[in-house]
Amino acid sequence: MACAALLSANPALAASDVSVLHFWTSGGEAKALNILKSDLTGKGVGWKDEPVAGGGGGNAKTVLRARIAAGDPPTAMLMLGQDIIDWAREGLLGNLNDVAAASRWDEVLPKLVQDFVKVDGVYVSVPTNIHRVNMLWASKAAFDKIGATLPTSWEEFNALAPKFQAAGIVPLAHGGQPWQDLTLFENVVLGVGGVPFYRKALVEGDLAALDSPTMLAVFDQMRRLRGMVDANFSGRDWNLATAMVIRGEAAMQIMGDWAKGEFTAAGKAAGRDFLCVPAPGSAKDFSFLINSFSMFSQTDPAKRQAQAAFANVIMDPANQLAFSVAKGAIPPRRDVPTVGLDSCGQATAADLVAAQPADRAVPTFAFGHAAPAALVGAVSDVVTQHFNSKMSSQDAVKRLVASVKAVR
């Protein structure tokens, strides 16, 4: 399909507008996005908001593919990981190198961020924040009620479940959606197997790692977690699971640190109302997710100018800090002081600094950074089948190996 046909201008937009396709619809996400929108519109650039509900972004990807096929791509889209690389190599994303050079992106962005916004030497996407996926969120009131401390291992986590259940508290808040199941799985792989196993299994798709006693132990732990969720978990959105912890109905949630944006939006404070620590077994490890807005190629100079303005708004240090506070994340720019973050954010920022030279920072698998979409999909299907049935761990391992073989 010819590139020119794909990049036809949208006649519904003024020349200086940006159409922004995204899947940030929860309270904390909307608050963070408003920071960028307010600054951009204050600079005279229009913002056409195009939200697509669905926390994992799958629905937004479907909308994007339809718009690309119709020759109507958005000006900018929230994208994650390998999707950025794929669209860039299709020749559909714009070149932001002039904007990046003027603002010294090479100097202020760490390599792990550049790897997902710069493709073949060309900046095509603008990073808004870094999330840590391996996080445990807890209700302080729930832990006070049973007189317990936060678990640091899966053994400790498992031992707490019956105590919470006896107190009438759901041990684990979870939403039964495939991407949430996969988020749990990623955390268990990292906590049970460690970084070397995580890389072998989820980055390389190594068959020996997938068909191993360690992977069997991972599925055993997933089965235990299945017994800790409430009966109404199926189909629940992630932010509604977070709300269960906020209200004290559930004790814990394993979710990336975007969950903190929900606590913040609800007026809750770290340490006083909720507690945050790395997920069990992964205190020194850091599973990272880079959020960024990819810019689709434009033939209209006014639209390219609007994209440049949007990029500069995203990369403004003050906006990066304010955005991270609202979103529950940390800034991708390494020159932004973290003193403005709460205790959770400051700990996360320090942990990332420590993890990088120790080679303990790993790209998230559940959100498409670690592996191609085909591998992620093959693993996700098995994980969800196992979590929502009585499938044994042994059968899950067999199906996992077969599914990965089929897409290699």
Residue pairs with C-beta under 8 A, 6 or more apart in sequence:
3 91
3 92
3 297
4 299
5 71
6 68
6 71
6 73
6 92
7 71
7 73
7 92
7 296
7 297
7 298
7 299
8 71
8 72
9 298
9 299
9 300
9 303
10 19
10 72
13 19
13 46
13 48
13 75
14 46
15 300
15 302
15 303
15 306
16 44
16 45
16 46
16 302
16 303
16 305
16 306
17 45
17 46
17 47
17 48
17 75
17 306
18 40
18 45
18 46
18 47
18 48
18 75
18 76
18 303
18 306
18 307
18 310
19 48
19 50
19 74
19 75
19 76
20 47
20 48
20 49
20 50
20 74
20 75
20 76
20 77
20 78
20 293
20 310
21 50
21 52
21 60
21 63
21 64
21 67
21 74
21 76
21 77
21 78
22 33
22 50
22 51
22 52
22 60
22 77
22 78
22 293
23 51
23 52
23 53
23 54
23 55
23 56
23 57
23 59
23 60
23 78
24 30
24 32
24 33
24 51
24 78
25 51
25 53
26 55
26 237
26 238
26 239
26 261
26 262
27 239
27 261
27 262
27 265
27 266
28 239
28 258
28 260
28 261
28 262
28 264
28 265
28 326
28 327
28 328
29 258
29 261
29 327
31 261
31 265
31 326
32 128
32 129
32 261
32 323
32 324
32 326
32 327
35 319
35 322
35 323
35 326
36 128
36 310
36 313
36 314
36 319
36 323
37 47
37 49
39 313
39 316
39 319
40 47
40 309
40 310
40 313
41 47
43 309
43 313
45 306
45 309
45 310
46 306
50 74
52 59
52 60
52 63
53 59
54 60
55 177
55 179
55 180
55 237
55 238
55 239
56 177
56 178
56 179
56 180
56 367
57 78
57 80
57 367
58 179
60 77
60 78
61 83
64 73
64 74
64 77
67 73
67 74
68 92
73 92
73 296
74 296
75 295
75 296
75 298
75 303
75 306
75 307
75 310
76 293
76 294
76 295
76 296
76 307
76 310
77 293
77 294
77 296
78 291
78 292
78 293
78 294
79 87
79 125
79 292
79 293
79 294
80 289
80 290
80 291
80 292
80 367
80 368
80 369
81 116
81 289
81 290
81 363
81 364
81 367
81 368
81 369
81 370
82 368
82 369
82 371
82 372
82 373
83 368
83 373
84 93
84 116
84 117
84 119
84 124
84 125
84 292
84 294
85 116
85 119
86 373
87 93
87 124
87 294
88 119
88 120
88 122
88 124
88 294
89 119
89 120
91 297
92 296
92 297
93 119
93 124
93 125
93 294
93 295
93 296
93 297
94 124
94 295
94 296
94 297
94 298
94 304
94 307
95 122
95 123
95 124
96 122
96 123
96 124
96 125
96 126
96 295
96 307
96 308
96 311
97 122
97 123
98 308
99 123
99 308
99 311
99 312
100 106
100 123
103 312
103 315
105 114
105 123
105 315
106 114
108 333
108 334
108 335
109 117
109 127
109 332
109 333
109 334
110 332
110 334
110 356
112 288
112 290
112 356
112 361
112 363
113 127
113 130
113 290
113 332
116 125
116 127
116 290
116 292
116 363
116 369
117 123
117 124
117 125
117 126
117 127
117 290
117 292
118 124
124 294
124 295
125 292
125 293
125 294
125 295
126 292
126 293
126 294
126 295
126 310
126 311
126 314
126 315
127 290
127 291
127 292
127 314
127 332
128 291
128 292
128 293
128 314
128 320
128 323
128 327
128 332
129 290
129 291
129 320
129 323
129 324
129 327
129 329
129 330
129 331
129 332
130 288
130 289
130 290
130 291
130 329
130 330
130 331
130 332
130 352
131 256
131 257
131 258
131 288
131 289
131 290
131 291
131 327
131 328
131 329
132 256
132 257
132 278
132 286
132 287
132 288
132 289
132 330
132 348
132 351
132 352
133 183
133 186
133 187
133 256
133 257
133 287
133 288
133 289
133 364
133 366
133 367
134 186
134 187
134 190
134 191
134 278
134 279
134 282
134 285
134 286
134 287
135 254
135 255
135 256
135 257
135 259
135 276
135 277
135 278
135 279
136 150
136 151
136 252
136 253
136 254
136 276
136 277
136 278
136 279
136 280
137 242
137 245
137 252
137 253
137 254
137 255
137 259
137 260
137 263
137 274
137 275
137 276
138 150
138 245
138 251
138 252
138 253
138 274
138 275
138 276
138 277
139 169
139 245
139 246
139 248
139 250
139 251
139 252
139 273
139 274
139 275
140 271
140 272
140 273
140 274
140 275
141 248
141 273
142 164
142 167
142 169
142 245
142 248
142 250
142 251
142 252
143 149
143 150
143 251
143 275
145 167
145 169
146 160
146 163
146 164
146 167
146 169
148 160
148 163
150 275
150 277
151 157
151 159
151 160
151 280
152 277
152 280
152 281
152 283
153 191
153 280
153 281
154 188
154 191
154 192
154 221
154 280
154 281
156 280
157 252
157 280
158 221
158 224
160 171
160 251
161 171
161 172
161 224
161 227
161 228
164 170
164 171
164 251
165 171
169 248
169 249
169 250
169 251
170 228
170 229
170 230
170 244
170 249
170 250
170 251
171 228
171 229
171 250
171 251
171 252
172 225
172 228
172 229
172 250
172 251
172 252
172 253
172 254
173 229
173 241
173 242
173 244
173 245
173 249
173 250
173 251
173 252
173 253
174 180
174 184
174 225
174 229
174 233
174 236
174 241
174 253
174 254
175 233
175 235
175 236
175 237
175 238
175 240
175 241
176 229
176 233
176 234
176 235
176 236
176 387
176 388
177 235
177 236
177 237
177 238
178 380
178 381
178 383
178 384
179 366
179 367
179 380
180 238
180 241
180 255
181 380
181 383
181 384
181 387
181 388
182 365
182 366
182 376
182 379
182 380
182 383
182 384
183 254
183 255
183 256
183 366
184 222
184 225
184 254
184 387
185 218
185 222
185 366
185 379
185 383
186 202
186 287
186 364
186 365
186 366
187 254
187 279
187 280
187 282
187 287
188 218
188 221
188 222
188 225
189 197
189 198
189 201
189 202
189 215
189 218
189 365
190 198
190 279
190 281
190 282
190 285
190 287
190 362
191 279
191 280
191 281
191 282
192 214
192 217
192 218
192 221
192 281
193 201
193 214
193 215
193 218
194 281
194 285
195 285
195 359
195 360
195 362
197 209
197 214
198 285
198 287
198 362
198 365
199 362
200 206
200 208
200 209
201 209
201 210
201 215
202 365
202 370
202 371
202 379
203 362
203 363
203 365
203 370
203 371
205 371
205 375
205 404
205 408
207 401
207 404
207 405
209 215
210 397
210 400
210 401
210 404
211 397
211 398
211 400
211 401
215 397
215 400
216 393
216 394
216 397
219 386
219 393
219 396
219 397
220 393
222 383
222 386
222 387
223 386
223 393
226 387
230 250
233 241
234 388
238 255
238 259
239 259
239 262
241 250
241 253
241 255
242 253
242 255
242 259
242 262
242 263
243 262
243 266
244 250
244 253
245 251
245 252
245 253
245 274
246 262
246 263
246 266
246 268
246 273
246 274
253 259
254 279
256 289
256 364
256 367
257 276
257 328
257 329
257 344
257 345
257 348
258 327
258 328
258 329
259 328
260 270
260 276
260 328
260 342
260 344
260 345
261 326
261 327
261 328
261 329
262 328
263 270
263 273
263 274
263 328
264 325
264 326
264 328
264 342
265 326
268 274
269 342
270 276
270 342
270 343
270 344
271 343
276 343
276 344
276 347
277 283
278 285
278 351
284 351
284 354
284 355
284 358
284 360
285 355
285 360
285 361
285 362
286 351
286 352
286 355
286 360
286 361
286 362
287 362
287 363
287 364
287 365
288 352
288 361
288 362
288 363
288 364
288 369
289 364
289 367
289 369
290 332
290 369
291 327
291 329
293 310
293 314
295 307
295 310
295 311
298 304
298 307
313 319
314 320
315 333
317 331
317 333
317 335
317 336
320 331
320 332
320 333
320 336
321 331
321 336
321 337
321 340
321 341
323 329
323 331
324 330
324 331
324 341
324 345
325 340
325 341
325 342
325 345
328 344
328 345
329 345
330 338
330 341
330 345
330 348
330 349
330 352
331 338
338 345
338 346
338 349
338 350
339 346
341 348
341 349
352 361
354 360
355 361
362 370
363 369
363 370
364 370
365 371
365 376
365 379
366 376
366 380
368 376
370 376
374 407
375 404
375 407
375 408
377 407
378 403
378 404
378 406
378 407
379 400
379 403
379 404
381 403
382 396
382 399
382 400
382 403
383 396
385 391
385 396
385 399
386 393
386 396
386 399
391 399
